[in-house]
Amino acid sequence: MKEEILKLKEALHVSIVAHFYQKDEVFELADYVGDSLQLAQWAAKDANPYLIFCGVGFMGQSVKILAPEKRVMMPKIACCAMARMIDVEYFDQNVALLEQSGIAKEAILPVTYINSSAEVKAAVGKMGGYVCTSANAKKIITKALESGKKILFVPDRCLGQNIAKEMGLKSCVVGDGSDPKEAAIICYNGFCSVHQLFDVEDIAFYRAKYPDILIATHPECKPEVCEQSDFVGSTSQIIAYVKQLPLEQKVAIGTEYNMIQRLRKENTYVLSSTKPECPTMNETTLQDVYHTLLSIQKGRFENEMHISEETRKWAYEALNRMFEL
């Protein structure tokens, strides 16, 4: 099937991109691999008219925000569990809860993690807010704080709390019983189900077994896990960090399983007693990619991504504020 996919891809002028968390069989087919924003930026500049995006729904939407003329198909429109935790209604409800606590809407500046739908990005854009990635969240929040407003960070509470701690700022989670007026960064109560699997007990286990081991984790992990890590960084930053380590240096990594397995074979461990595999990222198969190519060949364009121009306009505003920094 791989041979057939490659022939169809070339004949139809289709590019394939794949996120780091995809299965090996899909990952190996891609013209370009990366994290969510890297993929969207590359795909937006790609010369081929058709794109197959192997990832989750918000990533395909990001390409359409940046390059609305490109036809983007997804073998599976899988939805990131974290992105599903927030929609425009929930976003508006959280803003209303903050208003009820005594914070005027005009005093709130939202920042959304890129792991959110185009509609949520648009709602953030309308309020003058920003999109951020795990790699640049600190820089974006630092700029946003210059407004003198409270930062409403959506949807990942862990990333928001970890950045606040790194910056020496007070944070809270909407609805956790604390007074949001006392916090600089107010976090929506969302999370990544994969990165929640890592615990401080896992770190203690590896440190006891290998005293010289290094611990590298993603900032979507719990704050107490990140606090005990030797390195905390985005997917791309973890890759760069591990690649520069001597091969004899043991390292335990707290992020998605497929990426860890692909990263380095020697002295590399998964920071979990269970397999931290992203279920939605792993929905895409070779058969799905092949079926999508056939749909392009036959003019059906199945699972094509569409967003309204109004949504695209405001979502682009939020993304572009990030690019300007």
N, C-alpha and C positions, 0 to 999 in steps of 0.2 A: 504493500500500500504506500510505503514511503516514496518509492520510485514514481508511482502514479501521481502522488501529490506534487512532487517536484516538477514533473512534466506539465501538469495542469497549471501550476503556479507561473511557470515561465511563459506558457502559451497565452495565458489570460492577462499577463502583466499585473500580477498580484504580489504585494509584499506581505510578509507575515512577521508580526512582532509577538514576543512572548515575555511575560513577567518572570522574574527569578523564581517564583514559587511554583511554576508549572512543572508537570511531570517531565522526566527526561525525554521521552519519546516526542513530546510536543516542543520542548525547549530546543532540541537539536535541529528542528526544522527552520527555526526563525532566522530572518535576515538581520534582525536586531533584537537584543535582549537588554533588559534593564528594569529599573523600578518604575512606578506608575507615571511620574512626570517625565522622566527621560524618554519613555516609550511614546508618550503623547507628542513631545517636542520633535522627536525624530520622525514620527509618522506624519506630522503636519507638513514637514519639509520634503517628504519622499515624493519622487516624481511619478510613481505608478498611480494610476487612477483608482485602484481598488486596494483595500487593506483588510487583512484578516487579523483581528486583535485577540490574542489568546490571553485572557485575563478575566477581570470581573467588570460588571456593567459601568461603574463610574469612570473606569479607565477609557473605555470606548467613547463615552460621552465627552471626555476631555479632549480627544482628537477632534470631535465635531465642534467643540467650543473654539478651538484654535484654528481649525481648517474646515469650515462648514461645507465647502465644495467637495471634499473628499468623501467617497462612498466607503463606509466602514461596516464590516460584518463581523459578528462574533460567533464562533462555533457553538458556544454556550453563553447565553446572557446570564451568567451566574452573578449573584449579588453578594458583595462583601457583607458579612454579618454586621460589622460595625457601621457601615454606611446605611444598612437597613434600620438601624436603631434610631435614626433621625430622619424626619421629613419636614416639610415646611410648616405643617400644623404643630408638630412638637417644638420646632424652633420658635414659632410665635408664642406657644404656651410658656416656654422658658423665659422669653422676653417679658411676657405678662407677669410671671411670677416675680421677676426682679423688680418690675414696676410696683407690684403690691408690697414688696419689701422696702420701698422708699427710694429706689433708684430710677430716675427718669429715663425713658427710652433714649432721649438725646444724650444721656451720659453713658451709653453703652456702645462699645465698638466691637463688633463680632469678628472673630478669626476662625475660619474653618479649615480643618485638616483636609488635604486633598481627597482623603477617603470619605467622600460625601457626594451626593447626587448633584447633577447640574442645577436642579431646582433649589437645593439648599445653598449652593454657591451663589445663585442669583439672588436669593433672599439676603445673603451676607453682602453681596455687591450693592444692593439697594440701600443698605445702611452704611455704606462707605467703608465696608470691611475688606479683609484680605483672605486669600487662600495661603496655606503654608504646607510645606512637606516636613517630614521628621528631620531632614537634614538642615532646613533653614528656619525652623519654628522659633528658635531663640532670636534670630535676627528680625523676623517679622514682628514678633511680640514686642521686642525692644522699640521698633519703629512705631507700632500701634500705641504703645504707652506714652509716647510723646504728645498724644492728643489730650492727655489728662483724663481720659475716660476709663471706665471699667472695661476690662477685656472679657467678653463672653467667648469661651473657647469650646468649639464643637468639632466632632462628637466624642473624641477620645479623652476621658478624664485623666488617664495615666500620663499621656504625653503632656497635657496641660499642667498637671501636678509636678511632673519631673522637670519641666522647663522652669516653673515657678521656683522650685527648690534650688535649681542651678543658679537662678538669678537672685536668690535670697529674698524672694517675694512671698507674701501670704496668698494661699489659694483656698478655694472651697469648691464643693460640688453642689449644684443646685438641688435643694431638697434634703441635704444631709443634716439639717438642723442648725447649722452655723449661720451667722449674720453675713450675707454677701457684701454688705457695705464695708466690712472690715478687710475684704480681700481685694487684691489687685487683679487677680485672674480668677474668674468664675467659670468652672468647668461643667459642661453638660455630662450627664451620667451615662456615657457610652464607653465601650471597651472592645478590644480585640480578643475573641475567644481563644485564639491560638496562643497569644503572648500572655494570657492569664494563666496558662498551664505552669509557668515557671515560678518556683517558690524559693525562699531563702534556705529551706531545708535541702534543696537540690544543690545550692552553692556550698553549704556546709558539708554535704556528702563528698563532693569533688575535692574540696580543700583538705578534708581529712585523708582522702585516699591519695591525692597528689599535692603535697604542700606547695609546690612551685607552680601550680596550674594558674592560668589566667582565665578570667571570666569576662566574656563579651556579651552584652545584651542590647536589645532594641528598646528605644524609649517608650514603646507601647507596653512594656512590662510594668509590673507593679512598682511603685516608688521604692518600697523596701528592698526589692530585688536590684533595681538600678543602683541604689545607694551602696550596695555591697559588691558591685561589679568593678572590674578594673578598667573596662571600657564600655561606654554607652554610645550607640550611634545608629544611624539609618542603615538600611540594607546595603547601600553602596559603601557607606563608611565602614561597616563591619567587614565587607569583602576586602577593602583596602587595608584595614588594620590587620586582618589575619594573614593576608598575603605577604606582608612585610615581616612577619615573625619567622625566626629560624625554625626549620622543620622539626627540630628536637624539642621545641617549646610546646608543651601541652596547653590546649585551650578548650574550654567548654563554652558553647554558644547557645544563647537563648533567643532563637528565632525559628522560622519555618524549616521543617525537616528537609525538604527537597533541596533548598538552597545550601544547607549545612553539608549534606552528603556530596554535593557537587563542588563545594568550595575547596576542601583539602582532605586527603585521605589519612595522612600521617598525624597522629597525636591530636586528633580532633574529636570532640565528644558533644553529644546533644544534651543540653542542660535540662533534662526531664526524664522521669521514669516512664512516661508515656510518649507516644509518637506525636510530636506537635505538627501535624500535617493540616494545612488549610483545606477544609472540605470543599469550599466553593472553587478555589483555584484548581483543585484536582478533578473537577467535573469534566474538563475538556480532554477529549481523546483524539487519537489519530483519525478515527472514523468520523468524528465531528468535523475535523478540519477538511477531510476529503469530501464530506457531504456539502460543506459550505462552498468549496470550490466548484462542485457540480452545479450548485444553485446559481453561482455566478455565470457559469458556462451556459446554462439554460435560461438566463435572464430573470430568475425568480428572486435573487438577492435576499435570501432568507436571513433572519436575525440582523437585519440592517438597523443601524442606530439612527434615531431621529430625535431632535430636540427643537422646540419652537424658537423662532428668531428672538422673541422677547426674552425667553430664558437664556438663550445664548449670549445676548447682548449684556445682560447684567452679570452673568457668570464670568464672562470675559473681563468685565470691569474688575472683579475681585481677583482673577488670575493675573491680570495685567499689573495691578498694584504690586503683586509679589515680584513679577518680572522686573519692574522698575527699580527694585531694590537689589 
